[in-house]
Amino acid sequence: MVPGLAISGYTLEVIRQTVAGEDEPPEWDDWGELIVDGIKVAVVAFVYSIVPTIVILGVGITMFGLGGAAGDTGGGILAGVGILTFLLLIPVMFVVYYLVPAALANMAIEGNLGAAFDVDVMRDVVLTSEYFLAVLMPIVVGILLNVVVSILAVTVVGLVLVPFVSFYGQVAVFRMFGTAFANTSGKGGGPVAAVDQSSA
């Protein structure tokens, strides 16, 4: 649990430094902060997924219940609408997957949880072709990682390397998100870069 939160916090730092224009990967030097950031990542992902899920399940259960109460043809239609409503969860989860990286990027660069829900920034970013491609790339990376992991898993030494390969693949994905966010939001070279310049 705790290591997972630290890794999530690290990926948030990857986004933050990428948007700020840093080329070097972040240091593992403040585990407390990484864990706190990991909790923030979990909260954002939870909120983005739970709200539409509750709405869809609520509507679906209501329609299904009304259909059972009504009976006959009308009831069957209502129950069918309820079942179709449940199926909406599939495309909704794809939408959540699409939105969350931008939400995390804005939270990372602004430094507060509320920034993950800034509708204006989100709209300006997620409707661009560059962001769309950045979200598609992890699918390609995932396929390549599966191939590499399958090859590594043949040997004992390879199995030891699998977690490291998976981790660096994840870092590469979040750098893609950070780059796309920086280029589409106009927030590239943000607070981290400003601190670096003032200390130079």
MOLINDA-V215444 format. One record per residue. N is the residue number from 0. SS is DSSP state (~ for helix, > for strand, _ for the rest). D_LAST is the distance of its C-alpha to the last C-alpha in whole Angstrom. Layout:
# MOLINDA-V215444
N;SS;D_LAST + N;SS;D_LAST
This chain:
# MOLINDA-V215444
0;_;38 + 1;~;35 + 2;~;34 + 3;~;35 + 4;~;33 + 5;~;30 + 6;~;30 + 7;~;30 + 8;~;27 + 9;~;25 + 10;~;26 + 11;~;25 + 12;~;22 + 13;~;22 + 14;~;23 + 15;~;20 + 16;~;17 + 17;~;19 + 18;~;19 + 19;_;16 + 20;_;15 + 21;_;15 + 22;_;17 + 23;_;17 + 24;_;20 + 25;_;19 + 26;_;20 + 27;_;23 + 28;_;21 + 29;_;23 + 30;~;26 + 31;~;27 + 32;~;25 + 33;~;26 + 34;~;29 + 35;~;29 + 36;~;27 + 37;~;30 + 38;~;33 + 39;~;31 + 40;~;31 + 41;~;35 + 42;~;36 + 43;~;34 + 44;~;37 + 45;~;39 + 46;~;39 + 47;~;39 + 48;~;42 + 49;~;44 + 50;~;45 + 51;~;46 + 52;~;48 + 53;~;50 + 54;~;51 + 55;~;52 + 56;~;54 + 57;~;55 + 58;~;57 + 59;~;58 + 60;~;60 + 61;~;61 + 62;~;63 + 63;~;64 + 64;~;66 + 65;~;67 + 66;~;69 + 67;~;70 + 68;~;72 + 69;~;73 + 70;_;75 + 71;~;77 + 72;~;75 + 73;~;73 + 74;~;71 + 75;~;71 + 76;~;69 + 77;~;67 + 78;~;66 + 79;~;65 + 80;~;63 + 81;~;61 + 82;~;61 + 83;~;59 + 84;~;57 + 85;~;56 + 86;~;55 + 87;~;52 + 88;~;50 + 89;~;50 + 90;~;48 + 91;~;46 + 92;~;44 + 93;~;43 + 94;~;42 + 95;~;40 + 96;~;39 + 97;~;37 + 98;~;36 + 99;~;34 + 100;~;31 + 101;~;30 + 102;~;31 + 103;~;29 + 104;~;26 + 105;~;26 + 106;~;26 + 107;~;23 + 108;~;21 + 109;~;22 + 110;_;22 + 111;_;26 + 112;~;29 + 113;~;31 + 114;~;29 + 115;~;31 + 116;~;34 + 117;_;32 + 118;~;35 + 119;~;33 + 120;~;30 + 121;~;33 + 122;~;35 + 123;~;33 + 124;~;31 + 125;~;34 + 126;_;37 + 127;_;35 + 128;~;36 + 129;~;32 + 130;~;32 + 131;~;36 + 132;~;35 + 133;~;32 + 134;~;35 + 135;~;38 + 136;~;35 + 137;~;36 + 138;~;39 + 139;~;39 + 140;~;37 + 141;~;39 + 142;~;42 + 143;~;40 + 144;~;39 + 145;~;43 + 146;~;44 + 147;~;42 + 148;~;42 + 149;~;46 + 150;~;46 + 151;~;44 + 152;_;46 + 153;_;49 + 154;_;48 + 155;~;47 + 156;~;44 + 157;~;43 + 158;~;44 + 159;~;41 + 160;~;38 + 161;~;39 + 162;~;37 + 163;~;34 + 164;~;35 + 165;~;35 + 166;~;32 + 167;~;30 + 168;~;32 + 169;~;31 + 170;~;28 + 171;~;28 + 172;~;30 + 173;~;28 + 174;~;25 + 175;~;28 + 176;~;28 + 177;~;24 + 178;~;24 + 179;~;27 + 180;~;26 + 181;~;23 + 182;~;25 + 183;~;28 + 184;~;26 + 185;_;23 + 186;_;21 + 187;_;19 + 188;_;15 + 189;_;16 + 190;~;14 + 191;~;13 + 192;~;11 + 193;~;10 + 194;~;9 + 195;~;6 + 196;~;5 + 197;~;6 + 198;~;4 + 199;_;0
